[in-house]
């Protein structure tokens, strides 16, 4: 059995909702990664690294303020969104939009490690989905940075690795109803 087949997402943790602006809420996820900010920055900006863990593919490097990049969702129903990088202050802050929602990554050196904070505006109806999805992505990122890549886990594949449980755990934590995910016809 491969590491990927054995992978099961850990329990919900390190997430909160900080702003509630109508239907748009801001999700914050914080993770401690055992890697330098420079290494984490490369994983957040370089298309080859993003394809290992992120829920989207990037047409170009995200590491330059003003860069015009197409982000295409990974998985069975790819949708593409054009974005312009709003801020790229290596290796500290990265800001861009994805599908009309703001994404902000903050990296803080903590000894030889990095405290990574993700801010993501999400429709409140899907806040637990977003938390569960990013949770899994960040666990896969940490493995990838440590040299134990299992490849990104998104869409229907995530169902086998703990996403439904995480969705429910985060929904309970945020005191919202957990929407169910249904696979599109034919999958």
C-alpha positions in Angstrom: 0.0 0.0 0.0 1.4 3.4 -0.9 1.7 6.5 1.3 -1.1 8.1 -0.7 -3.4 5.1 -0.2 -2.7 5.2 3.5 -3.1 8.9 3.9 -6.1 10.0 6.1 -6.5 13.7 7.0 -5.9 14.6 10.6 -8.5 16.1 12.9 -9.8 19.6 12.3 -7.7 22.3 14.0 -6.1 25.7 13.6 -9.0 27.3 11.8 -11.4 30.1 12.6 -13.8 32.5 11.0 -12.8 36.1 11.8 -15.0 38.2 9.6 -18.6 37.8 8.7 -19.6 40.3 6.0 -23.0 39.3 4.8 -22.7 36.0 2.9 -18.9 36.3 2.7 -16.9 35.1 5.6 -13.2 35.1 6.1 -11.6 31.8 7.0 -8.2 31.7 8.6 -6.1 28.6 8.8 -2.7 28.5 10.6 -0.1 25.8 10.3 3.4 25.3 11.6 5.6 23.9 8.8 9.0 22.4 9.6 10.5 24.3 6.6 12.0 27.7 6.0 9.9 30.6 4.7 11.9 30.6 1.5 11.0 26.9 0.8 7.3 27.5 1.7 7.3 30.6 -0.5 8.5 28.6 -3.5 5.7 26.0 -2.9 3.1 28.8 -2.8 4.3 30.5 -6.0 6.0 28.0 -8.4 3.5 26.2 -10.7 5.5 22.9 -10.5 5.2 23.0 -6.7 1.6 24.1 -6.7 0.7 21.1 -8.9 1.8 18.8 -6.0 -0.6 20.1 -3.4 -2.8 23.1 -4.4 -6.4 22.8 -5.5 -5.5 24.6 -8.7 -2.9 24.7 -11.4 -1.2 28.1 -12.1 -0.3 29.1 -15.7 2.7 31.2 -14.3 4.6 32.0 -11.2 2.6 33.8 -8.5 5.7 35.4 -7.0 5.5 38.8 -8.7 3.2 41.7 -7.8 1.1 42.5 -10.9 1.6 39.1 -12.5 -1.4 38.0 -14.6 -2.0 34.3 -13.9 -4.7 31.8 -14.9 -5.7 29.5 -12.0 -7.4 26.3 -13.1 -9.2 24.2 -10.6 -7.8 20.6 -10.3 -10.2 17.7 -10.5 -13.0 16.5 -12.7 -14.6 19.8 -13.5 -11.8 22.3 -14.2 -12.8 25.9 -14.2 -10.3 28.7 -14.9 -10.1 32.1 -13.3 -7.8 35.0 -14.3 -6.0 36.7 -11.5 -3.6 39.5 -11.0 -1.2 39.0 -8.1 -2.0 41.9 -5.7 1.0 41.6 -3.5 4.1 39.4 -3.6 6.5 40.3 -0.8 8.8 37.3 -0.7 8.9 35.4 1.5 6.4 37.1 3.8 3.1 37.9 2.1 1.3 36.8 -1.0 -2.2 38.1 -2.1 -4.3 37.3 -5.1 -7.9 36.4 -6.0 -9.3 33.0 -6.9 -12.7 32.8 -8.4 -13.6 36.2 -7.1 -12.5 35.5 -3.5 -9.4 37.0 -1.8 -6.6 34.8 -0.8 -3.8 36.0 1.5 -0.8 33.9 2.6 1.4 35.2 5.5 4.7 33.5 6.3 6.5 34.1 9.6 9.9 32.6 10.4 9.7 30.7 13.7 13.3 29.3 14.3 14.0 27.0 11.4 10.2 26.6 10.7 7.4 28.7 9.2 4.1 29.8 10.7 1.9 29.8 7.6 -1.4 31.7 7.8 -4.0 31.5 5.1 -6.8 34.1 4.9 -9.6 33.2 2.4 -12.9 34.9 1.8 -15.6 32.2 1.2 -19.4 32.2 0.8 -20.6 31.3 4.4 -22.6 28.3 3.0 -19.3 26.7 2.0 -17.0 27.8 4.8 -16.7 24.2 6.2 -15.9 22.9 2.7 -13.2 25.5 2.3 -11.7 24.7 5.7 -11.7 20.9 5.0 -10.2 21.3 1.6 -7.5 23.7 2.6 -6.8 21.5 5.7 -6.0 18.5 3.4 -4.1 20.7 0.9 -1.8 22.0 3.7 -1.2 18.5 5.1 -0.2 17.4 1.5 2.0 20.5 1.2 3.8 19.7 4.4 4.5 16.1 3.2 5.7 17.4 -0.1 8.1 19.9 1.4 9.4 17.1 3.6 10.2 15.0 0.6 7.3 12.6 1.0 5.0 13.8 -1.8 1.7 11.9 -2.1 0.3 14.2 -4.8 -2.6 16.6 -4.5 -5.9 15.2 -3.2 -8.9 17.1 -4.5 -12.5 16.5 -5.7 -13.9 13.0 -5.5 -10.5 11.6 -4.4 -10.6 13.7 -1.2 -13.7 11.7 -0.1 -11.6 8.6 0.4 -9.1 10.5 2.6 -11.2 12.1 5.3 -12.8 15.2 3.7 -16.4 14.3 4.7 -15.3 14.0 8.4 -13.4 17.2 8.2 -16.3 19.0 6.6 -18.5 18.0 9.6 -15.9 18.8 12.2 -15.3 22.3 10.8 -19.1 22.9 10.4 -19.5 22.0 14.1 -16.6 24.3 15.1 -18.0 27.2 13.1 -21.6 26.4 14.1 -22.9 26.1 10.6 -24.7 23.3 8.7 -22.3 21.1 6.8 -23.3 21.0 3.1 -22.9 17.6 1.5 -20.8 17.1 -1.5 -22.3 15.1 -4.3 -20.2 13.8 -7.2 -21.3 15.0 -10.6 -23.1 12.4 -12.8 -20.8 9.8 -14.2 -18.1 9.9 -11.4 
